[in-house]
Amino acid sequence: MDRPQRKDIRLDNYDYSRSGAYFVTICTRNKMCIFWDNNDKYRPILSNIEATEKQNVGAHSVRPQIKNHDKKIHLSDIGKTVKEGLKNINHYYPMVMVDKYVIMPNHIHVIIRIEADNVGIETGGRTLCAPTLSLIIKNFKEFVTKQIGFSVWQRSFYDRVLRNEWEYRNAWQYIENNPENWENDELFSKE
C-alpha cells in the first residue's frame, strides 16, 4: 500500500540559509508533555521568560529571566537538555543566533536569526558556510536525542520567515506570553 504523499511545509524557492529571522516551533512526538516537571505541566503559568537583549546563545549569553519569581517554570531533565541544546546552537554555528525561546511542556518556540554576511570568512583553516534552517534544527534534535538516549521529537518542524520588524515583534511577543496562555494553546495537552 502506498503511503500518502507528505506536504512540503517549506516555502518553494526560498533559500533557508540566507540572512534573516525565523520563528520555529518544534513539537514532541504525540504531543507528549515531557519538558516541564510533572507538578507544573497542568497549571497555568503566570510568568514570562525573556532575554533582555538580542544576544548570542552560548557562554556569554543572557540567561532567561522569570519576571514573577513565585511562579517559576521548572524544567524536567529532558527540558534542561533541550535548553542546553538551544544554547549550543551558536557554538556550532557562529553565524546563527537564538534571539528568544520558550520551552513549553510539549513543544518549543524559538526565534533563530541567521547572519549569512559571515559566509566565506575563514576561521582557523575552515571556511564558514551558512547552514540551512533545516540543518540547524536537525542537529539540535540530534543533540537532544543523543544526550537523553532516545528521540522525543515529531518529524519535521514548523517555521515562519519573519520578513519585517512587525512580524519579528509579534513572534517575540507570542513567545513572551506563551507560558501564561498555555491552557489556551492549540498544542495544549494534559498527556
C-alpha positions in Angstrom: 0.0 0.0 0.0 1.4 3.4 -0.9 1.9 5.9 1.8 0.2 9.3 1.4 2.5 12.0 0.0 3.7 14.4 2.7 3.0 18.0 2.0 6.2 20.1 1.9 5.8 22.8 4.5 8.8 24.9 3.4 8.5 27.9 1.0 9.2 27.0 -2.6 12.4 28.6 -4.0 13.3 30.1 -0.7 17.0 29.9 0.5 16.7 29.0 4.2 20.5 29.7 4.6 20.2 33.4 3.8 20.3 36.1 6.4 17.0 36.5 8.2 15.0 35.7 11.2 12.8 32.6 11.5 10.1 31.7 14.0 10.3 28.0 14.6 8.0 25.6 16.5 9.2 22.0 17.3 6.8 19.6 18.9 7.3 16.3 20.8 6.2 13.1 19.3 2.4 12.6 20.0 2.5 15.9 21.9 3.9 14.2 25.0 4.2 16.7 27.9 7.8 16.0 28.9 9.7 19.3 29.1 8.3 20.6 32.4 8.3 18.9 35.8 5.1 17.0 36.4 3.9 19.5 39.1 4.0 22.3 36.6 2.5 20.8 33.4 -1.2 21.4 34.1 -1.4 24.6 36.0 -1.4 28.0 34.2 1.9 29.7 34.3 1.9 33.3 35.2 5.5 34.1 34.3 7.2 35.4 31.2 10.5 34.2 30.0 12.5 36.9 28.4 16.0 37.6 27.2 16.8 41.2 27.9 18.6 41.8 24.6 19.1 40.0 21.3 22.3 38.2 22.1 24.2 35.1 21.2 23.2 32.0 23.0 26.3 30.4 24.5 28.9 31.1 27.1 28.3 34.8 27.0 24.5 34.7 26.8 21.9 36.3 28.9 20.0 33.6 30.8 16.2 33.6 30.6 14.7 35.5 33.5 11.4 34.9 35.2 9.6 38.2 35.9 7.3 36.7 38.5 9.7 34.7 40.7 7.0 32.9 42.7 5.6 31.2 39.6 8.8 29.6 38.1 8.7 27.1 35.3 10.6 24.1 36.4 12.1 22.1 33.5 12.3 18.3 33.6 15.7 16.7 32.9 14.7 16.4 29.3 13.6 20.1 29.3 17.0 21.0 30.7 18.7 19.1 27.9 16.6 21.0 25.4 17.7 24.3 26.9 21.3 23.2 26.7 20.8 22.3 23.1 19.4 25.7 22.3 22.3 27.3 24.0 24.8 25.2 22.0 23.4 26.3 18.6 25.6 29.4 18.4 28.6 27.4 19.5 28.3 25.1 16.4 27.1 27.8 14.1 28.8 31.2 14.8 26.6 33.0 12.3 23.3 31.7 13.9 21.8 33.5 16.9 18.9 32.2 19.1 17.3 35.5 19.9 14.4 34.2 22.0 12.9 30.9 23.0 10.4 29.3 25.3 10.3 25.7 26.4 6.7 24.6 26.8 5.6 21.1 28.1 5.3 19.5 24.7 6.9 22.0 22.2 9.4 24.8 21.9 9.2 28.1 20.2 12.4 29.8 19.1 13.4 32.8 17.0 16.5 31.9 15.1 18.5 34.6 13.2 21.0 33.6 10.5 23.6 36.2 9.6 24.9 34.9 6.3 27.1 38.0 5.9 29.8 35.9 7.6 29.7 33.3 4.8 33.1 32.7 3.2 35.1 34.0 6.2 38.0 31.7 7.0 38.3 30.8 10.7 41.2 28.6 11.7 41.6 26.8 8.4 38.0 26.3 7.5 35.6 28.5 5.6 32.3 29.2 7.2 29.1 28.3 5.3 25.7 29.4 6.4 23.7 26.3 7.4 20.1 25.9 6.3 17.4 26.2 8.9 16.6 22.5 8.4 20.2 21.6 9.2 20.2 23.7 12.3 17.0 22.1 13.6 18.2 18.6 12.6 21.4 19.0 14.5 19.6 20.4 17.5 17.2 17.5 17.6 20.1 15.0 17.2 22.0 16.7 20.1 19.0 16.3 22.4 18.4 12.7 21.2 22.0 11.7 21.9 22.1 13.3 25.3 18.9 11.6 26.6 19.3 8.3 24.6 16.0 8.3 22.7 14.1 10.6 20.3 11.3 12.7 21.7 10.6 14.7 18.5 7.9 14.6 16.0 9.0 14.6 12.4 9.9 18.0 10.9 9.1 21.4 12.4 7.0 24.5 11.7 8.6 27.7 10.6 7.7 31.2 9.6 10.1 33.6 7.8 10.0 36.8 9.7 10.0 39.3 6.9 9.9 42.6 8.8 10.1 44.2 12.2 6.4 43.9 12.8 6.4 40.1 12.3 9.6 39.8 14.4 7.9 41.7 17.3 4.7 39.6 17.0 6.8 36.4 17.2 8.7 37.8 20.2 5.5 38.7 22.0 4.0 35.4 21.2 6.9 33.6 22.9 6.8 36.1 25.8 3.1 35.3 26.5 3.1 31.6 25.7 3.6 30.2 29.2 0.7 32.2 30.7 -1.5 31.2 27.8 -0.6 27.5 27.9 -4.1 26.2 28.7 -5.5 28.1 25.7 -2.7 27.0 23.4 -3.6 24.9 20.3 -0.9 22.5 21.4 -2.2 22.2 25.0 -2.4 18.6 26.2 -2.8 17.0 29.6 -1.0 13.9 28.5 
